[in-house]
Amino acid sequence: MMTADRGADQPRLRALSVVDDGDRVVIGDPESGRFVAVPPVGGVVVRVLQGGASLAEAAAEAERFAGQAVDVTAFIGRLGRLGFLASDGELPLPPRTAAIQQRRWLGGPAPQQVAWLFSRAAWVVYGGLFTFDIAVMAAMPQLMPHPRAVYLLLPAGAGPSLVLLFPFATALAAVHEAGHWLAARAAGLAARFGIDHRMFFLVFETDLSQLWALPRRHRFGPLLAGLAADSCALAAMLAIGLGAAERWWTPAALAVRLAAALAFTLMAAMAWQCLLFLRTDLYAVLAAATGCYNLWRVKTLVLRRNLHMLTPAQAAELGTASPRDQAVAAWFSWLWLAGFLTAIAWFAWFYLPVLTHLVTWAAVSLASGPATGTFWISLACTTILTWRYGTPAILALRTARRALHRRGTQPG
């Protein structure tokens, strides 16, 4: 029988989750958002310690499970470095996953209040709306979202059109992230929000680290919930255009143009999620479906190895990576490398026409001189839009500066 007396040889663990996941066990602290995949014997050690065992008893149990001696002391030391041991000090800070990010998990409605939004029936509805989106765009090419819907939203030109569209597009981004958050709440988890960049794109993101505390099959709903929200919003925008085209109703012309512009924004956002090499929602789905734990990092190491750029320390790190991560990274690393060309094509199709019209409009309007109202309207719109589209560059420069600083402070 395991003793319940706590002594010096009985580590005090935080409230860790222990989830069997294929040939590994995921151990983590949902409160801090730190998780690590370990061999099954590590799960045995944590579970018996949580049951009140001493360090010696945990070592004996681990040896019976593995059939050989296990260095439990070293394993406990690793847990301590991860912040998994309880202490009287402050909680370990959660890892930063975005350039700008809140630190605390955000609570919200009770799981039972939002569970119906992610029931099987609800997912059937979401799938039906996604099918509706595809069917409408295929059957009625005139309703296919197009960049001109964005820069021709207002007769005044691209600048005012984009400024008007900006709060609506931001609201749609919030709806997408709310989908992730509510799905996490339905699963009994919380989430953190952040603002980051992917190459030259500004993104809002929800940190769903706590999903590692769930069995793998329960992770897909929160990961796909953002796209489900986008499908619903796109269906609403297309329905407005469809109803107007078929004369089922006669909304105001501005409402029809706004719906078309937002439909393009939504389609661009959904197409963005297909860019797996930019850590999108579908990248997370791929990692979960393939049973990977640290695919993004292993991808980098495999690519460096293939390009003969791997350092000895990186080679040692790659050697300890999960075999599944290494197998998937063997092809995903090349997908990531080729993805930069895809990102450029995506930018050219979705953003370049809009930016081209914006620059042309700004140049013509500013040429009118400060004595005209057109000049000041153009200046205000250009300032707002420069901030909106220049933010990713600022974040990228800040990230690069921090990386250079860390590199410069490392011992040579």
Secondary structure, DSSP 8 states (H G I E B T S, - for coil): -------TTS--B-S-EEEEETTEEEEEETTTTEEEEE-HHHHHHHHHHHTT--HHHHHHHHHHHHSS---HHHHHHHHHHTT-B--SS--------SSEE-SS-B--S-HHHHGGGGSHHHHHHHHHHHHHHHHHHHH-GGGS--THHHHTSSTT-HHHHHHHHHHHHHHHHHHHHHHHHHHHHHTT--BEEEEEEETTEEEEEEE-GGGGGS-GGGSHHHHHHHHHHHHHHHHHHHHHHHHHHTTS----HHHHHHHHHHHHHHHHHHHHHT-GGG--HHHHHHHHHTT-SSHHHHHHHHHHHHTT---HHHHHHHHTS-HHHHHHHHHHHHHHHHHHHHHHHHHHHHTHHHHHHHHHHHHHHHTT-TTSHHHHHHHHHHHHHHHHHHHHHHHHHHHHHHHHHHHHHS--
